[in-house]
């Protein structure tokens, strides 16, 4: 996927907010991209375009907190299912022979 394709994809899903281009000391230009929240919700970062020496590079934003929270929920759900499996007796009668 080229930068042009990615830019067209991002623009096709409104509302998209582009930040002011910022120059870095090494000569790169950084343009931030966010999805507008609307109705009082803050904009959510999508990523940045970095333009350096005539080449553009797209870097998506990664929300590490959301990924960590998903892992915690999966662990909690696994623990609850395991506890229920251990604590709950099967619905059929106990067929073990006790001598």
C-alpha positions, 0 to 999 in steps of 0.5 A, spaced: 500 500 500 502 506 497 502 513 501 497 515 496 493 509 497 493 510 505 491 517 504 485 516 500 483 511 505 484 515 511 480 521 507 475 517 505 472 515 512 470 522 515 472 526 519 479 526 519 483 532 522 490 533 519 495 537 524 499 543 522 506 540 519 512 541 524 519 541 521 524 537 525 531 539 526 534 533 521 529 536 516 523 531 516 516 534 516 511 531 521 504 531 520 499 528 525 492 525 523 486 524 528 479 522 527 475 527 529 470 525 535 465 530 535 459 532 540 464 533 545 468 527 544 476 528 543 479 527 537 482 520 537 490 519 534 490 515 528 498 516 526 503 521 523 505 522 516 513 523 516 516 526 510 524 526 509 528 527 503 522 527 499 519 520 501 513 519 505 512 514 511 506 513 515 506 511 522 500 508 525 498 510 532 498 504 537 494 505 544 498 501 548 493 502 554 487 499 550 491 493 548 493 492 555 486 492 558 484 487 552 489 482 555 487 484 562 479 482 560 481 476 557 485 473 563 479 475 567 475 471 563 479 465 562 480 465 570 472 466 571 471 460 566 476 456 569 473 457 576 466 455 574 469 449 570 472 447 577 467 448 582 461 446 578 459 439 578 457 435 572 449 435 571 450 427 571 450 422 577 457 420 580 459 414 577 465 412 581 465 406 585 467 407 593 469 401 596 
